[in-house]
Amino acid sequence: MIGWLQGELADPWQHDKRCGLMLLCQGVGYEVQVSQREWQRLPPPGAALGLHIHQSIREDAWTLYGFTARQERDLFRELVAVSGVGPQMALGLLGALEPEELVQAIVQPDLRRLCHAPGVGKRTAERLAVELRGRLQERYLGPAGPGADSGDGSLSSLADGSRDDIHGTLVSLGFAELEIHRALHAVAAQGLDPEASTEDWIRDCLRWLSRSAA
């Protein structure tokens, strides 16, 4: 597998929403796709350039994706591991947001911000947050990073049985996992007493969900 290429930049190109370049390495030219943000920061043709590479192998094509920072390549690999997120969508996310901004948008989760990326709808944004939130929190932000559960004192003190009852009721009312997760954290952040009744928690969650849907 190719993990790194270093050579001379030649023939940067842009077709529709795809961006890429030719990288000349000891007489061999490698076609490499990059995010739009990466493409806009390329040095002039003829300049030396090194890229961390993700190599995608399919029956009909071998494709190289390039990143100046290894952290960004690793984040790209996390994104394409999510069901329904292909390489072009992952490049679109990395092109729309700086890596740190993208991680925080997933961890918080900020669905509206994620949906600014080309091709990303609400369902995909929810899937990114559900599948990657914990992993990215631990890997990039640590336990005290933005979006960590430790900041929601009343939620962490809520009895497991009460939380299960609240969750079950909201699921039966047709709310998705991510909506319930966000509602619980929002209500906890508003300072509702963890000793409050299950009915109070459900009532406040429903209020928050109705406002967020407006």
Residue frames as qw, qx, qy, qz and C-alpha x, y, z in Angstrom:
[[0.000, 0.887, 0.462, 0.000, 0.00, 0.00, 0.00],
 [0.364, 0.455, -0.032, 0.812, 1.16, 3.53, -0.76],
 [0.414, -0.715, -0.477, 0.299, 1.24, 5.65, 2.39],
 [0.199, -0.814, 0.069, 0.542, 3.42, 8.60, 1.39],
 [0.674, 0.508, 0.285, 0.454, 4.53, 10.26, -1.84],
 [0.234, -0.801, 0.070, 0.547, 7.07, 13.02, -2.25],
 [0.593, 0.265, 0.488, 0.584, 7.89, 14.65, -5.54],
 [0.076, -0.142, 0.168, 0.973, 7.20, 17.61, -7.80],
 [0.394, 0.562, 0.540, -0.487, 3.75, 19.11, -8.22],
 [0.028, -0.105, 0.616, 0.780, 2.53, 19.07, -11.81],
 [0.298, -0.236, -0.658, -0.651, -0.80, 19.69, -13.50],
 [0.174, 0.241, 0.700, -0.649, -3.22, 20.56, -10.67],
 [0.198, -0.228, -0.676, -0.672, -6.74, 20.04, -12.01],
 [0.312, 0.213, 0.585, -0.717, -10.36, 20.62, -11.06],
 [0.244, -0.154, -0.758, -0.585, -13.32, 18.86, -12.71],
 [0.520, -0.595, -0.473, -0.390, -16.79, 19.75, -11.39],
 [0.562, -0.769, 0.130, -0.275, -16.47, 19.23, -7.61],
 [0.941, -0.177, 0.042, 0.286, -13.37, 17.02, -7.80],
 [0.065, 0.932, -0.357, 0.009, -9.87, 18.40, -7.29],
 [0.942, -0.159, 0.177, 0.236, -6.55, 16.71, -7.85],
 [0.039, 0.868, -0.447, -0.211, -3.02, 16.89, -9.13],
 [0.906, 0.294, -0.253, 0.170, -0.22, 14.97, -10.79],
 [0.483, -0.790, 0.375, 0.046, 2.71, 14.27, -8.48],
 [0.732, 0.552, -0.392, 0.080, 5.96, 13.43, -10.29],
 [0.666, -0.614, 0.421, -0.046, 8.11, 11.01, -8.28],
 [0.404, -0.432, 0.734, 0.334, 11.37, 9.89, -9.92],
 [0.114, 0.192, -0.725, -0.651, 9.93, 9.83, -13.41],
 [0.116, -0.396, -0.904, -0.113, 6.53, 8.37, -12.44],
 [0.241, -0.236, -0.010, -0.941, 3.41, 10.53, -12.36],
 [0.102, -0.329, -0.900, 0.267, 0.78, 9.72, -9.72],
 [0.280, -0.501, -0.348, -0.741, -2.78, 11.05, -10.02],
 [0.247, -0.232, -0.732, 0.591, -3.89, 12.12, -6.54],
 [0.229, -0.713, -0.448, -0.488, -7.27, 13.51, -5.49],
 [0.263, -0.062, -0.500, 0.823, -7.38, 16.14, -2.73],
 [0.013, -0.741, -0.601, 0.299, -10.05, 18.19, -0.94],
 [0.273, 0.837, 0.243, 0.407, -10.97, 21.58, -2.35],
 [0.371, -0.922, 0.107, 0.020, -9.45, 23.30, 0.68],
 [0.731, -0.347, 0.406, 0.425, -6.20, 21.35, 0.16],
 [0.603, 0.478, 0.418, 0.482, -6.24, 22.17, -3.57],
 [0.065, 0.960, 0.134, 0.236, -6.59, 25.91, -2.91],
 [0.459, -0.834, 0.288, 0.100, -3.46, 25.80, -0.74],
 [0.907, 0.139, 0.191, 0.350, -1.23, 24.01, -3.24],
 [0.305, -0.621, 0.297, 0.659, 2.14, 25.59, -4.06],
 [0.500, 0.662, -0.246, -0.501, 2.80, 26.58, -7.70],
 [0.966, 0.258, 0.022, 0.017, 3.51, 23.82, -10.26],
 [0.600, 0.572, -0.408, 0.382, 7.11, 22.66, -10.11],
 [0.299, -0.651, 0.482, -0.505, 7.33, 23.02, -6.33],
 [0.281, 0.118, -0.932, 0.195, 8.29, 20.11, -4.09],
 [0.651, -0.287, 0.039, -0.702, 5.32, 18.46, -2.40],
 [0.160, 0.089, -0.967, 0.180, 4.88, 15.57, 0.02],
 [0.641, -0.218, -0.107, -0.728, 1.50, 13.97, 0.73],
 [0.361, -0.075, 0.877, -0.309, 0.19, 11.35, 3.11],
 [0.428, 0.112, -0.630, -0.639, -1.77, 8.93, 0.94],
 [0.643, 0.077, 0.647, -0.403, -4.90, 6.84, 1.35],
 [0.170, 0.232, -0.794, -0.535, -5.05, 4.20, -1.37],
 [0.706, 0.183, 0.408, -0.549, -8.46, 2.87, -2.38],
 [0.015, 0.226, -0.891, -0.393, -8.47, -0.38, -4.36],
 [0.708, 0.292, 0.374, -0.523, -11.58, -1.51, -6.22],
 [0.731, 0.197, 0.618, 0.212, -12.10, -3.93, -9.06],
 [0.508, 0.743, 0.338, 0.275, -12.47, -1.13, -11.60],
 [0.207, 0.861, -0.132, 0.446, -10.04, 1.46, -10.20],
 [0.657, -0.305, -0.330, 0.606, -7.10, 2.22, -7.93],
 [0.022, 0.879, 0.147, 0.453, -7.46, 5.74, -6.53],
 [0.542, -0.079, -0.399, 0.736, -5.07, 7.81, -4.42],
 [0.218, -0.908, -0.261, -0.246, -6.23, 10.52, -2.00],
 [0.582, 0.225, -0.313, 0.716, -3.65, 12.96, -0.66],
 [0.417, -0.880, -0.214, -0.079, -3.32, 14.99, 2.55],
 [0.312, 0.697, -0.408, 0.501, -0.54, 17.27, 3.76],
 [0.325, -0.478, 0.602, -0.550, -1.22, 16.27, 7.39],
 [0.270, 0.017, -0.963, -0.002, -1.39, 12.67, 8.60],
 [0.198, 0.248, 0.677, -0.664, -4.10, 13.62, 11.10],
 [0.522, 0.376, -0.059, -0.763, -6.31, 14.70, 8.19],
 [0.480, 0.216, -0.785, -0.327, -5.71, 11.42, 6.34],
 [0.104, -0.081, -0.933, 0.335, -6.59, 9.48, 9.49],
 [0.355, 0.332, 0.415, -0.769, -9.79, 11.52, 9.87],
 [0.530, 0.328, -0.455, -0.636, -10.63, 10.78, 6.22],
 [0.350, 0.082, -0.932, -0.049, -10.31, 7.06, 7.00],
 [0.129, 0.229, 0.757, -0.598, -12.67, 7.43, 9.96],
 [0.457, 0.368, 0.056, -0.808, -15.22, 9.16, 7.73],
 [0.551, 0.273, -0.610, -0.500, -15.22, 6.60, 4.90],
 [0.137, 0.015, -0.970, 0.201, -15.67, 3.80, 7.45],
 [0.376, 0.272, 0.509, -0.725, -19.18, 5.16, 8.18],
 [0.381, 0.387, 0.820, 0.179, -21.95, 3.50, 6.18],
 [0.290, 0.845, 0.447, 0.046, -23.08, 5.70, 3.30],
 [0.081, -0.930, 0.206, 0.294, -20.02, 7.97, 3.37],
 [0.870, 0.345, 0.133, 0.327, -17.82, 7.51, 0.31],
 [0.610, -0.136, 0.050, 0.779, -14.47, 9.13, -0.52],
 [0.152, 0.490, 0.288, 0.809, -16.03, 12.09, -2.37],
 [0.441, -0.793, -0.304, -0.290, -18.34, 12.93, 0.53],
 [0.730, -0.509, -0.125, 0.438, -15.43, 12.62, 2.97],
 [0.470, 0.107, 0.150, 0.863, -13.36, 14.98, 0.81],
 [0.105, -0.684, -0.354, -0.629, -16.35, 17.34, 0.71],
 [0.605, -0.752, -0.256, 0.045, -16.50, 17.39, 4.52],
 [0.676, -0.360, 0.039, 0.642, -12.77, 18.03, 4.78],
 [0.326, 0.350, 0.301, 0.825, -13.05, 20.70, 2.10],
 [0.243, -0.765, -0.357, -0.477, -15.87, 22.51, 3.89],
 [0.577, -0.802, 0.052, -0.143, -14.36, 22.44, 7.40],
 [0.150, 0.655, -0.693, 0.262, -10.91, 22.48, 8.93],
 [0.578, -0.023, -0.812, 0.082, -10.15, 19.10, 10.60],
 [0.109, -0.075, -0.673, 0.728, -10.54, 20.55, 14.11],
 [0.443, 0.078, 0.062, -0.891, -13.86, 22.17, 13.15],
 [0.670, 0.031, -0.603, -0.431, -15.10, 18.93, 11.60],
 [0.415, -0.055, -0.842, 0.341, -14.22, 16.90, 14.70],
 [0.090, 0.128, 0.515, -0.843, -16.03, 19.36, 16.96],
 [0.546, 0.072, -0.220, -0.805, -19.07, 19.46, 14.64],
 [0.657, -0.037, -0.730, -0.185, -19.34, 15.65, 14.92],
 [0.349, -0.076, -0.767, 0.534, -18.67, 15.51, 18.66],
 [0.152, -0.080, 0.289, -0.942, -21.04, 18.30, 19.72],
 [0.475, 0.186, 0.635, 0.580, -23.00, 17.27, 17.43],
 [0.190, 0.568, 0.014, -0.801, -23.71, 20.24, 15.14],
 [0.585, 0.361, 0.709, 0.159, -25.85, 18.74, 12.36],
 [0.344, 0.907, 0.174, -0.169, -26.49, 22.05, 10.65],
 [0.091, -0.804, 0.497, 0.314, -22.77, 22.66, 10.26],
 [0.491, -0.140, 0.824, 0.246, -22.17, 19.15, 8.92],
 [0.537, 0.598, 0.595, -0.003, -24.95, 19.62, 6.37],
 [0.159, 0.880, -0.171, -0.414, -23.05, 22.56, 4.85],
 [0.290, -0.385, 0.777, 0.404, -20.72, 20.04, 3.19],
 [0.534, 0.291, -0.440, -0.661, -21.76, 19.02, -0.36],
 [0.612, 0.037, -0.749, -0.251, -23.92, 15.91, -0.47],
 [0.206, -0.061, -0.828, 0.517, -24.38, 15.65, 3.31],
 [0.455, -0.507, -0.374, -0.630, -28.02, 15.50, 4.41],
 [0.514, -0.563, 0.324, -0.560, -29.51, 15.29, 7.89],
 [0.982, -0.138, -0.004, -0.127, -29.58, 11.48, 7.96],
 [0.781, 0.348, -0.296, 0.425, -25.91, 11.24, 7.01],
 [0.013, 0.637, -0.381, 0.669, -24.98, 13.92, 9.55],
 [0.757, -0.451, 0.205, -0.426, -26.84, 11.97, 12.25],
 [0.988, 0.048, -0.113, 0.097, -25.05, 8.77, 11.27],
 [0.499, 0.541, -0.373, 0.564, -21.66, 10.50, 11.43],
 [0.284, -0.605, 0.375, -0.642, -22.42, 11.80, 14.92],
 [0.897, -0.293, 0.114, -0.310, -23.78, 8.49, 16.22],
 [0.967, 0.138, -0.107, 0.185, -20.96, 6.33, 14.83],
 [0.617, 0.426, -0.243, 0.615, -17.97, 8.64, 15.31],
 [0.283, -0.857, 0.040, -0.429, -18.74, 10.88, 18.28],
 [0.798, -0.584, 0.147, 0.026, -17.19, 8.70, 20.96],
 [0.868, 0.090, 0.130, 0.472, -14.17, 7.67, 18.91],
 [0.377, 0.657, 0.023, 0.653, -13.29, 11.19, 17.78],
 [0.441, -0.845, 0.047, -0.298, -13.88, 12.58, 21.27],
 [0.848, -0.462, 0.182, 0.184, -11.38, 10.15, 22.74],
 [0.802, 0.201, 0.197, 0.527, -8.85, 10.32, 19.91],
 [0.368, 0.552, 0.123, 0.738, -8.71, 14.04, 19.18],
 [0.229, -0.738, -0.017, -0.634, -10.21, 15.94, 22.11],
 [0.248, 0.137, -0.784, 0.552, -9.67, 13.79, 25.19],
 [0.245, -0.501, -0.817, 0.147, -12.16, 13.28, 28.04],
 [0.109, -0.623, -0.356, 0.688, -12.42, 17.01, 28.79],
 [0.155, 0.034, 0.490, 0.857, -12.92, 18.14, 25.18],
 [0.418, 0.101, -0.010, -0.903, -15.97, 19.94, 23.81],
 [0.734, -0.008, -0.423, -0.532, -19.09, 17.81, 23.95],
 [0.327, 0.119, -0.895, 0.278, -17.82, 15.50, 26.69],
 [0.541, -0.546, -0.590, -0.248, -20.45, 14.05, 29.01],
 [0.510, -0.233, -0.523, 0.642, -18.55, 15.20, 32.09],
 [0.007, 0.134, -0.051, 0.990, -19.99, 18.71, 31.69],
 [0.552, -0.361, -0.370, -0.654, -23.59, 17.53, 32.17],
 [0.036, -0.251, 0.796, -0.549, -23.61, 16.98, 35.91],
 [0.635, 0.035, 0.386, -0.668, -27.35, 16.39, 36.30],
 [0.823, 0.300, -0.333, -0.349, -27.37, 13.90, 33.42],
 [0.456, 0.343, -0.791, 0.221, -24.48, 11.90, 34.85],
 [0.178, -0.131, 0.732, -0.644, -26.34, 11.79, 38.19],
 [0.722, 0.045, -0.096, -0.683, -29.58, 10.59, 36.59],
 [0.636, -0.181, 0.731, -0.170, -30.41, 7.04, 37.69],
 [0.027, -0.174, 0.852, 0.494, -29.96, 4.41, 34.98],
 [0.172, 0.438, 0.880, -0.069, -33.53, 3.19, 35.44],
 [0.198, 0.768, 0.286, -0.538, -34.95, 6.68, 34.97],
 [0.064, 0.550, -0.511, -0.657, -32.80, 7.26, 31.90],
 [0.109, 0.062, 0.946, 0.298, -34.03, 3.97, 30.40],
 [0.200, 0.624, 0.708, -0.263, -37.65, 4.96, 31.04],
 [0.152, 0.757, -0.032, -0.634, -37.14, 8.37, 29.43],
 [0.009, -0.375, 0.740, 0.558, -35.36, 6.85, 26.47],
 [0.169, 0.246, 0.947, 0.117, -38.03, 4.18, 25.97],
 [0.229, 0.721, 0.510, -0.410, -40.85, 6.71, 26.09],
 [0.149, 0.722, -0.245, -0.629, -39.21, 9.02, 23.55],
 [0.082, -0.181, 0.878, 0.435, -38.42, 6.11, 21.23],
 [0.216, 0.450, 0.864, -0.065, -42.07, 5.03, 21.38],
 [0.211, 0.804, 0.263, -0.489, -43.03, 8.58, 20.36],
 [0.729, 0.624, 0.217, 0.181, -40.94, 8.23, 17.20],
 [0.024, -0.945, 0.316, 0.077, -37.78, 10.15, 18.09],
 [0.808, 0.416, -0.362, 0.210, -34.41, 9.00, 16.75],
 [0.801, -0.316, -0.255, 0.440, -31.45, 8.03, 18.94],
 [0.434, 0.182, -0.057, 0.881, -29.50, 11.19, 18.17],
 [0.250, -0.621, -0.205, -0.714, -32.51, 13.44, 18.85],
 [0.750, -0.596, -0.280, -0.062, -33.01, 11.77, 22.25],
 [0.735, -0.119, -0.181, 0.642, -29.30, 12.05, 23.07],
 [0.215, 0.361, 0.028, 0.907, -29.27, 15.77, 22.25],
 [0.449, -0.657, -0.266, -0.545, -32.49, 16.43, 24.16],
 [0.795, -0.489, -0.300, 0.196, -31.20, 14.73, 27.32],
 [0.595, -0.037, -0.115, 0.795, -27.96, 16.70, 27.24],
 [0.005, 0.497, 0.164, 0.852, -29.79, 19.97, 26.54],
 [0.594, -0.668, -0.291, -0.341, -32.21, 19.46, 29.43],
 [0.788, -0.362, -0.245, 0.433, -29.35, 18.50, 31.74],
 [0.433, 0.192, -0.016, 0.880, -27.44, 21.63, 30.69],
 [0.241, -0.625, -0.220, -0.709, -30.49, 23.70, 31.63],
 [0.027, -0.345, 0.648, -0.679, -30.07, 22.40, 35.19],
 [0.773, -0.300, -0.254, -0.499, -33.03, 20.09, 35.72],
 [0.473, -0.514, 0.633, -0.334, -32.61, 18.30, 39.07],
 [0.352, 0.216, -0.894, -0.173, -31.55, 14.65, 38.54],
 [0.094, 0.158, 0.879, -0.440, -33.97, 13.80, 41.37],
 [0.494, 0.225, -0.018, -0.840, -36.86, 15.23, 39.33],
 [0.750, 0.172, 0.585, -0.258, -39.51, 12.74, 38.24],
 [0.441, 0.070, 0.740, 0.503, -39.27, 10.81, 34.99],
 [0.262, 0.780, 0.564, 0.077, -42.35, 12.73, 33.83],
 [0.088, -0.920, 0.044, 0.379, -40.55, 16.05, 34.38],
 [0.364, -0.411, 0.624, 0.556, -37.57, 14.87, 32.33],
 [0.383, 0.375, 0.768, 0.351, -39.83, 13.64, 29.52],
 [0.133, 0.902, 0.387, -0.136, -41.81, 16.89, 29.56],
 [0.145, -0.841, 0.247, 0.459, -38.68, 19.06, 29.32],
 [0.415, -0.159, 0.738, 0.508, -37.18, 16.81, 26.63],
 [0.342, 0.601, 0.693, 0.205, -40.37, 17.13, 24.58],
 [0.029, 0.945, 0.139, -0.293, -40.32, 20.91, 24.99],
 [0.264, -0.634, 0.495, 0.532, -36.73, 21.06, 23.76],
 [0.413, 0.109, 0.806, 0.410, -37.45, 18.71, 20.84],
 [0.283, 0.786, 0.549, 0.015, -40.47, 20.76, 19.76],
 [0.038, -0.921, 0.092, 0.377, -38.41, 23.99, 19.84],
 [0.348, -0.447, 0.652, 0.505, -35.48, 22.43, 17.93],
 [0.409, 0.326, 0.790, 0.319, -37.86, 21.19, 15.22],
 [0.207, 0.852, 0.362, -0.317, -39.47, 24.59, 14.78]]
